[in-house]
Amino acid sequence: MSWDEWVRGPEVEPSLYAADFSRLGEQIETLLEAGARIFHFDVGDGHFVPPVTVGPIVLQWISPIVHRAGGRLDCHLMVEQPERHFEAIAKAGGDGVTFHYEVAEDVGALAAEARGHGLAVGLAFNPQTDPEQAAEVAEPVDLVLCMSINPGYSGQTFMPEAFGRIERLRDRLPEGKHIQVDGGVGRDNVPRLRAAGADLLVAGTSIFGQPDIAAAYRELVALT
């Protein structure tokens, strides 16, 4: 499976970590009706990032809702040993995994293992990592995720230095390699993020923190 099969152009990905979990299925259906097709699903292990977040048990309940509408689930593994989770994510209905450069001794081997479970593959890197380091090993993956916050908690403020980091990344990646950005994405920075080269925009609080999540999603899409 590859991201090229999913992407319709610039995509705004609602980040489910910021959702109201008492109404998770309802909110997913609302966003599907508004046009959302790729949902970002964060998994944290309490080691690589401080919080322990949701995992495959939640994923298995929401994946039928997303898949019935033709959507996809993009799973961001903020964990120390991502390979331990590939099989469970795939069985629970995840469509792709993104693991971190900072824990990947062999990006190619991890990518191949993930693809063996039928998953699309991404490579994330933290604000403290140089974009050039991630770009150098990005050949086996579909996308590179530039974190614009320190991973772990939703609702953090966007780091403006991410604009330059995305530009540096875009200069070093081949055309067609997707660039994703995650953290503090909202209406004030979407146009500039697109201009810098990002085409996959993960948005949490700027969607789920608004009174009308469908309108908030559509507003961000209009800015891409």
Salt bridges, closest charged atoms under 4 A:
ASP4 OD1 - HIS178 NE2 2.88
GLU11 OE1 - ARG8 NH2 2.84
GLU13 OE1 - HIS40 ND1 3.67
ASP20 OD2 - ARG23 NE 3.22
GLU26 OE2 - ARG23 NH1 3.07
ASP42 OD1 - HIS40 NE2 3.39
ASP42 OD1 - HIS76 ND1 2.94
ASP74 OD2 - HIS40 ND1 2.94
GLU87 OE2 - LYS91 NZ 2.88
ASP95 OD2 - HIS67 NE2 2.83
GLU102 OE1 - HIS100 ND1 3.17
GLU132 OE1 - ARG168 NH2 2.72
GLU132 OE2 - ARG172 NE 3.50
ASP142 OD1 - ARG115 NH2 3.18
ASP182 OD2 - HIS40 NE2 3.30
ASP182 OD2 - HIS76 ND1 3.58
ASP199 OD2 - HIS178 ND1 2.71
GLU219 OE2 - ARG187 NH1 3.32
